[in-house]
Amino acid sequence: MRQRIVMSMLATAVLLVGALFGAFFGGGAATARAADVPAEFGTDWHDPVTAVPPVVRPHTKSCQVTLADARFRDFTPYKGTYTPPKGCGDRWSKVVLRLDGTVKGRQYDRLGYLRVGGVEILRTSTPEPSPDGIAWHVEKDVTRYSDTFRGPRDVEMLIGNVVDDTYTGVIDVDVTLTFYAGSPAERTPDRVLTLADTPDGTTLTAPRNSERIVAEVYATGSGGGCEEFWYLTVADPASYSCKADHGPYREVQIKVDGRTAGIAAPYPNVWTGGWSDPFLWYVVPAPGAFDVRPVEYDLTPFAALLDDGRPHRVEVSVVGVPAGQTGWSTPVNVLVWQDAHRDHLTGAVTEDRAGDIANSSTYTPGSENRVDTEAGHRLTVSGYLDTSHGRVTTTVTRTLADTSVHRWTDGENTDGLDATWTDDQTVTTAGAGPARSAHTLRTYTMNGATTIGSDDRLRTVLTLGDRASVTELRGGRTTAWSRTDDTYRGDAAYTLGVPREQRHAVGTSSERYRSYGSDGCYDHTLATAQGVLTEDRSGC
């Protein structure tokens, strides 16, 4: 994640192939040229912006609480206390988190988290600053954590940082929660739980009348080293500097009492020092960089087991990480909806069937080395509960797939990746009325290349895609549907091994976020050149 790490990889030439994908990217970067766009980057540029839609806020009475007001200059967490708002009741139609940050000088990108009562409500990263300073903000709908906000809680926030004579950027942040009176559009979880640390590992003790259980894991590969770039790792005997025993396939698994309860594809996060070229990200960050989305698992098929009142071992692991190697963070929240008319629910887990992980990573040596990876996994879990409204059976089927082509030359002065990940899940609920199902297909794409020319000119060209398709059915009829597409494109270059003012850095970037469905549509496009915002267009 840190630019220092990325540049050390450059020293060993961990880079990506440009000519191979030039045609694909040729029309992708922003082409609008404002009259005041400089020939190259200067000492200041536009504050970070994203095309993601803002959080829609209700027109009701609101109350605001400050969660954190902190300056991060080392790895000391900010610790404070939270007190519920006065004057807006204890049920809210929406709760919105807002982080406002500033930083100036020279600094790496940094990862951070915010926890209230031990519940992680935000995982984020920071932009790299200009010498003159930048400001940015992040908004997030955190209504699902309302149970946590109903009582006084401890607050902990950390954005680990290093400030010295060279890296001068102090990260100054202010975080607030705004509460809007009224009833939420959807029923929020009755309880928000965290895992307890025990001598045998982490455990969960759920309420005995839990009728729906969802775990969320803020899984991020970070902390420097190769797991930040896990999608580029290769297995022996491939001659590449980032190694993993079985290549680039990663899968985030959750187990309950040793039984596989959920699988998920991690999102290939790119931080603002990533892909060897911070000039890609100075205005428009990669999708999700400032608001990391957790992976979610519907654990309702295991509710009958978890409802017995005893602690149960819950473990999260990342498949594919070499033994003994660090670099992943996997904090877990557990969201619980309870049966209001029964104190204890009974039932059974009726199916827990995981196929074998398919993982083929084929190395082809040559003047251009190549690794072709085809991998995937499938899991089906099912269980029933006898609730106050009858027997309800929940079945979750999830299928993961990973296809990638990684090419590089000897010395890694050219290095390229073309990868697609899919995470396909269907949750079916039968009983207590017409059968319901929710189908979610997530697709992540990464297609890019970095080259170093004979003149020590480094160029990175990259396209990232984050897409989702959601369809909800009731009694065989569609009740809701949506499609989203968040696509980033960038092309940036600078000269290596010289002071900042001699890098002659240039770069264009663009992001288009589109969503449409039964709730309407949204379409927002941003484009930049040399740190200047050249396009900001909205409309369906």
N, C-alpha and C positions, 0 to 999 in steps of 0.2 A: 504494500500500500504506500509506504513512504517513498518519496522521491529518492532518498538515499539508497533504499533497497533497489529501486528500479535502475538507478544509475550503476549500482554495483553489478546488476545483471548485464547492463550494457558493457561493463568492463570485461565481462566474459562473453559478451555478444549474444545475449538472449533477446533476439529481435524477430521481426516478422516480414514475409515476402510481399513486395509491393507490386511488381509488374504483373504478377499472376492475376490480381484482382482489380487492376486499374480500370478495365472496361466496366466492371460492375459499379464502381464508385464514381465514374466520370461525371454523371449527371446528378449525383446525390448532394453535393455540398451546396450551400447557399450561393446563388449567383448574383443577387442584388448587390449593387455597389453604391452606397451612399456617398455624397460628395466629400464628406469629411472623414472617410475611412483612410487611415494612414497606410503607408506602404508596408509597414511591419509593426509588430507590437512595440509599445512604448513602456512607460513606467506606471501607467494606470489603464484600466479598462472597465467596461460596464460591470455593474454588480451582477452576481449570479442570478439567473432566472431559469424557470422551467416552464414547459408547456402544459404541465399537469393541471387539471381544473382545481380551482380553489374550493375549500370546504363550503358547502351551502349552509348558511346560518339562518335559523328561524327568526321571525319578527316578533319575538316575545321578550319579556323582561330578562335581563342578563345580569350576572354577577361575575366578577373576575377575582382570581386568586393568583398570587405570584408563587411559583414552585421553586424557582432557583434564580439567583442573581450572582453570577460567579465569573471569575477570571482564572483561566487555566494556563498555568505556566510550567507545570510539572505533572507528576502522576498522583497527585493528592486528590482524592474525591471531594467534591462539595457535599456537605451534609447539612440538612436542615429539617424542618418539620412542616407538615401540611395540616391545615385546619379547614374543615368544610366551609363553604360560603354561607353567609347569612342573608336571608331575604329572598332566596330562590327555591326554598323547599329542599327535599331530599330525593326528589324524582325529577329528572331533567329530560327534555326533548332532545337535547344534544349537548355534548361537552367537547370543546375544541381546544386543543393544545397549540400554542404558538411559541416558536423559538426565534428570537432575534439575535443575530451574532454580528460581531465586527472583528476584523483582524487586519494588521498592516505590517509591512516589512518583508521579511523572508521567513517562510515556514513550510513544513511538509503538510500534506493532508493528514488528518487524524480521525480515528474512530471514537465514537462516544455512545453512552447509554444514559437513560434516565429511568430510575425506579422509584415507585411510591409504594411503601409498605412491602417492599421486596418484589413487587410486580413490575416487570419491564414494560413501560408504556411507549418508549421511543428508543430506537437504535438509529444512529445517524453517523455521518462523516462530515468533514469540513472542506470548504474550498481552499485552494492555495491562494494567498493574497498577492496583490500588487504592492510595490514599494509604497505607494501613496495610500493604500488601504481600501478595503471593500466592506460591504455590509450585505447580509443575506437573511432570509427568514424561511422557516418551515412551518406549515400548518398540517395538523392531523386530527381526524375525527377519532376521539378516544371514548365515545359514549359507551362502548362495550365494557369499559372498566369502571362503570358507575358504582358498582358494589365497593370497590376499593376507595372511592372518593367520599363515601358516606360517613367516615369516621376519621379522627386524627391519625396521621401516619408519619413515619420517618421518610425522608426524601434523600436519595443519593444520586449524584450525577458525576460522571467522569468523562472528560475528553483529554486523554493522556497526551502530554505535550512536553517538548524540550525547548527551553529558551536559554540561549547563550550569546556570545559575541557574534556568532555567524547567523544563527537562526533566531531572529528577534521577535517573531510574531506571537504576541499574547492573545489568546482566544477569549473574547469577552462575550458572554451570553446572558440573556434574560429570557426566562421561560414562564409563561402564564397559562392558566386554565380559565376558559370562559364557559360559564354554565348558563344554559337557556331553560327557563321554566317551561313546564308542560310535560306531556307524555311522549316517549320516543315512538317513532314510526314502527319499529320492530321491538319485540320483547328483548330486553337486555339480560345477560346472564345473572342469575340470582347470587352466585358466588364466583369470585375470581381467586384461584388458589395458586400457590407456588409449591414446589417440591421441597420436602424436608431432607436435610442431610443426616444420614444414620451411618453406623459402622458398616452396614452392608451396602451402602450406596444411597441413592436418592429414592424417597418414598412419597406416595400420595395417599392421603386418607380423605375419601370423598364422603359427602353427606349420603345417608342411607336411602334417600329418596331421589337420587339423581336420575333424571330421565333422559337427559342429553348431556354429553360430555365432549368438549372440543379442546384439544391441546394445540398450542401455537408455539413455534420454536423460531427464535430470531437467529437463524443459522448464517454465519458469515465466515468465510475464509479470510484470514487477516493476520496481522502481527508480523508481516515481513516473511521472506522466504518463499518457497515454491508453492505452498498451499494457498497463497493469495492468487496465484495464477494456475490453479489446479487443472484447468482445462488445457494447459500446455504440457503437462507432465507426460513422460514416456517411460516405458519399461525397458530393462536390459534386453537385448544388447544395443539398443538405439543410442547413438552418440550425441546425446543432448544433455544440457547442464541441469535440468530439473527432472529428477527421477521419481517414479512411484512404482511399486511392485507390480501393479496390474494396469498401469497407464492412467488415462485421465478420467475414467468413470468415477463419479461420486454420487452417493445416495444418502439421504438423511433418514435414518430409521428410528422408530420409537418402539420400545418393547415394554410389555406389562408382565411382570413375573416371568421374564425370560421368553415370552411368546411375542412374535412379531405382530404388532398392532397397527402399524402404519409405515408407509414408505413415501418418499417425496424426492423430487429433483430440486437441488439447491439452485437458486438464481445466480447466474454468473456476474456478481457485482463487480463493477469497475469503479475504483475510487479516483479522485481528481489528480493523483500523481501516476495513474496507471497507463499501461501500454507505452512506457518510456517517454511520454510526451505530454507534459502538463498544459501545453498550449492548446491541446484539444478541448480542455475542460474549463478554461478561465471564465467563460460566461455561461455556457450551457453544460451542466453536469450530465453524466450518464444516467439513464433511467434508474430511479430508486436509490441514488447515491446519498441523498440527504434524508430520505425516509425509507428505511429498509423494511420491506414487507416480510412478515413472518410466514413460514410454511405452516399449514394447518392440517390437523388430523382429526377426523371424526371418530372418537373412541366410544361412541354409544354402543356398538356391539359388545363392548367389554363392561358395560355398566352393571350388568348383573353380578359380575365378579367384584367390581369396585364398590358395590353398594352393601358389602357385608360388614362395614364398620371397622375393618382392620386396615392397617397400612399395607400398601402394595408397592413393590419395587418397580419403579419407572426409570428406564434408561434411554438416553438418546445417544446415538453414535453416527459417525460419518463413515460410510463404507468406502474403501479405496485409499484412505490415508495410510501411508506407510507406518508400520508398528513403531511406537515410541516417538513419532513426529507430532509436534504441536502445530497450531495455526488455525484451529477452528474454535469458534465460540457458539454455544448452543443453549442459551437460557430458555427456560420453559415456563409458560403460564398455562393454567388449566381453567377453562370456562365451564361452568356448570349451571344447567337449568333444572329446577326441582319440581316435583309433583306437589302441587299445593294441597292436595286432598289425601295424601298418604305419607306416613312417616318412614315407611320401609318398602322398597320395591324388590321383588324377586324375579328370577328368570334364569337364563343360561346363555353361554357362548356356544353357538351351534356349529360354527365353521371358522377355521383359521388356517387358510391354505395359501402358502407362499410358494411360488415356483422357484426354480433355481435362477440365480442371476446369470444372464447371458452376457459375456464380456469378451469380445474378440478385438485385439489390438495388434495389427499386422505391420511390421516394420519392413520397409523396402529401401535399402541403402542405394546411394548413387551420388552424382554431382549435386542433385537435389534430393535430400533424404525425405522420406515420407512415412507417416504413420496413419493408417486408416483404422478408425475405431467404430465398432458397432456394439452397442450394449443396451441392456434393458432388464426390467424386472416386472413381475405381476403379483398382486396380492388380493385375495378376497377374504373378508371377515364378515361374520354375521352373528346376530344374537337377538334374543327377545327379552322384553320386560313385561310383567303383568302390572299395569298401571291403573290408576283410578278410572281411566276411560277405556280400559280393555287391554288385551295383549297387543303389543306393538313390536314388530320385527324390523330391525335395521340391518341393511346389507351395504357394505362399502366395497367397491371394486376399483382398484387403482393400477394403472399400467404406465411404466416409465420407459422412455427410449432416448438414446444418445447416439448421434451419428456425427463424426467429425473427421476432417482431413487436415493434418498438420504437416507442413512442408518447411524445410530449412536447408541452408547450405552449410558446408563445413565452415567452422568458425562462427556460425550463426549471425553473420552480417546481413543475411536476409532470412526472414522467418514469417510464416503465414498460417492462419487458421481459418477454416470454414466449418462451423459447428451449428447443430440444431439439437435442442433438448425438448422433449414433450412430456407432459405430466397430465394424464387423462384419468379423471375420477368420476364415478357415478355413485351417488348415495340414494338408496331406495328405502322408503318407509312404508310398511304395509300394516293394516289394522287401524282401528279407531277412525273409520271414514275411508274415502277413496285413496288408493295408493298414490304416493307422491314420490317424485324423483328429482334430483338435481344433478345435472351433468356439467362438469367444468373441464375444459381443455385449455391448458396453458402451453404456450410455445415460446421458447427463448432462442434467439439466433445471434451469432457472433461471426462476422466475416471481415477480416482485416489483415493488414500487413504492415510491417516496419522494415525499412531498408536503410543501410548506411552506404552512402556513395564514396567514391575515391577521394572526394573533397571533404570528408567527415561531415557531410550534410545528412542529418537523420530526418526521415520522412515517415509519418504514420498515417495510414488511411484506414478508416474503421466504420463499420455500420453495426449497430446493435438493435435488436428487436425484442419487444416484450408484448406479447399478444395473449388475449384470453377470450374464450367463448363460453358463455354460461346459458343454459336452458333449464327452466323449471317446468315440470309437468304435474298435473293433478288429475287423476282419473283418466290418464292418457291424453289430456289436452294441455297445450302450452299456456301457462299462466304468466310467465315472465321470461324475457330473454335479453341478452346484451352481447355486444362485441366491442372489444377495445384493442387499440394498436398504438403503442408508444415506440416510435422509431427515431433513433439518433444517427446522424451521419457526420463524420469529421475528417478533415485532411489538414495536417499541420507539419511544419518542418522547421528545423533550426540547426545551427552549426555546433558540433560537440567540442568540448575541451577549451572553450574560451569564456571570458567574463560575460555576464548577462548582456551588457550593452553591445557586445560583438556577436551575439548569436544570430542577429538578423532573422528573428523568428516571424513566421507568417502562419496563418491558420484560418480556415473557415469551418463553421459547424452549423448544424440545423437540427431541430427536433420538431416532429409533428405528432401530436397526441389526438387521436380520434376515438370517439365512442358513440355508439348508437344502439337503440333497442327499444323495448317497450316503454322505457321512461324518457325517451327523447334522444337528442344528439348533442355532441360537443365536438368542436374541431378547432385546434389552436396550433399555429405554426410560428416558430422562431427561427431566425437565421442571423449569423454573425460573421464578421470578417475582421481579423486583427484586433479583436476585443471590442469592436463596435457592433451594436445591435442594428442590423440592416433591415430586418423584417419582423413584425409582430402583428400577426393577422389571425382574427378569430371569425368563425361563422360556419354554419352547417350548409 
